[in-house]
Amino acid sequence: MLTLAIPATASTPAIAADWAAGLLTMSGDSYPENSFELFQPVIDWVDAYLGDSDRPLTLSLSLLYLNTSSIRAMMDILDLLQGAHDAGRRVRVEWLYDPDNERVAELAAEFREDYSFPFDILARA
């Protein structure tokens, strides 16, 4: 499972994972009917990547809205990153947001409070 590409829909984000680059990106809205169906392949990819080598992993997010079940799935992903970080692995999150949408920055900050790995919240220019 070297790459993962899930196209965006009206209710789901575009998700792309690049094994060689150590990069997982998600962008758009996330309020799927079945978040398990959407996020389980992502969780499996992260778990496989973290278990395969000691290379760094960056999670780059440009998420605009997450419903409750998407928040739970995101926490599962971030928990995997925290476990890897605790074991000495280099992981990081970059959450990009539109400066006109402060609610996204607030949501990202709430996530960041629960984790000790590098977690940047960046306003897009």
Phi and psi in degrees as a GROMACS rama.xvg file:
@    title "Ramachandran Plot"
@    xaxis  label "Phi"
@    yaxis  label "Psi"
@TYPE xy
-77.4347  -38.8608  LEU-2
-125.58  157.772  THR-3
-140.545  127.808  LEU-4
-137.389  112.682  ALA-5
-119.204  114.494  ILE-6
-69.8923  151.834  PRO-7
-70.7738  150.856  ALA-8
-127.637  -175.447  THR-9
-61.9751  -26.7911  ALA-10
-120.171  5.405  SER-11
-134.389  149.375  THR-12
-79.297  158.781  PRO-13
-74.6606  134.213  ALA-14
-129.399  128.497  ILE-15
-136.681  134.788  ALA-16
-126.735  130.023  ALA-17
-120.777  105.526  ASP-18
-60.25  -46.3313  TRP-19
-63.6377  -37.0486  ALA-20
-86.6883  -13.738  ALA-21
65.706  43.6773  GLY-22
-134.533  130.221  LEU-23
-122.053  124.187  LEU-24
-121.566  146.13  THR-25
-140.158  134.017  MET-26
-147.33  139.635  SER-27
119.765  -162.975  GLY-28
-90.9703  152.897  ASP-29
-136.591  95.419  SER-30
-143.158  60.1999  TYR-31
-70.4219  158.143  PRO-32
-66.0597  -36.9739  GLU-33
-130.887  94.5655  ASN-34
-67.1589  -31.3777  SER-35
-59.6003  -45.2279  PHE-36
-61.5636  -39.6112  GLU-37
-72.5261  -49.4305  LEU-38
-90.2298  -17.1188  PHE-39
-59.7618  -42.823  GLN-40
-62.4352  -31.292  PRO-41
-69.6953  -46.7385  VAL-42
-60.3224  -42.8754  ILE-43
-62.3383  -40.8588  ASP-44
-63.1902  -48.1055  TRP-45
-60.5915  -44.9401  VAL-46
-61.5953  -44.0411  ASP-47
-65.8289  -43.3154  ALA-48
-61.6376  -47.905  TYR-49
-67.1989  -27.6003  LEU-50
-85.5858  -12.2719  GLY-51
-87.9305  -36.2722  ASP-52
-153.382  -172.4  SER-53
-110.699  18.4669  ASP-54
-70.1484  152.551  ARG-55
-68.2779  158.551  PRO-56
-134.091  130.894  LEU-57
-113.822  131.445  THR-58
-106.035  114.463  LEU-59
-108.588  118.616  SER-60
-116.279  137.084  LEU-61
-133.725  55.7353  SER-62
-88.8757  135.854  LEU-63
-97.5374  -36.5302  LEU-64
-150.638  138.406  TYR-65
-130.956  130.518  LEU-66
-81.7951  176.72  ASN-67
-58.8047  -43.7001  THR-68
-69.6973  -30.6239  SER-69
-69.9698  -36.5481  SER-70
-62.1725  -42.3516  ILE-71
-61.8518  -43.5431  ARG-72
-64.4217  -40.6262  ALA-73
-62.9382  -38.5061  MET-74
-63.0439  -37.4435  MET-75
-62.104  -42.1866  ASP-76
-65.4022  -46.8669  ILE-77
-65.1344  -33.9242  LEU-78
-63.2207  -38.3716  ASP-79
-62.1932  -42.6042  LEU-80
-63.17  -41.0266  LEU-81
-62.972  -42.6188  GLN-82
-60.5214  -41.0047  GLY-83
-66.4587  -41.999  ALA-84
-61.3831  -44.3002  HIS-85
-61.2507  -27.2606  ASP-86
-89.0726  5.93385  ALA-87
97.9438  6.1052  GLY-88
-81.6953  143.245  ARG-89
-84.2246  111.941  ARG-90
-133.429  154.832  VAL-91
-157.905  158.733  ARG-92
-123.018  137.353  VAL-93
-121.548  118.147  GLU-94
-112.696  110.819  TRP-95
-92.5007  138.604  LEU-96
-141.269  156.585  TYR-97
-78.392  126.016  ASP-98
-62.0549  -15.4977  PRO-99
-81.1597  -6.15779  ASP-100
-122.526  77.305  ASN-101
-64.7363  -23.293  GLU-102
-61.6692  -34.4153  ARG-103
-65.8667  -43.4005  VAL-104
-61.9333  -38.7892  ALA-105
-65.4947  -41.0449  GLU-106
-63.3199  -45.7182  LEU-107
-59.9825  -40.7924  ALA-108
-64.3769  -36.1556  ALA-109
-63.6202  -41.6954  GLU-110
-62.526  -47.4156  PHE-111
-57.5979  -33.3521  ARG-112
-58.2717  -27.2037  GLU-113
-92.0534  -1.22523  ASP-114
-130.813  151.278  TYR-115
-107.34  -3.6195  SER-116
-78.9122  164.686  PHE-117
-58.4162  127.784  PRO-118
-142.719  99.8378  PHE-119
-98.104  136.743  ASP-120
-114.475  113.765  ILE-121
-122.6  128.029  LEU-122
-76.5725  133.76  ALA-123
-72.9049  141.703  ARG-124
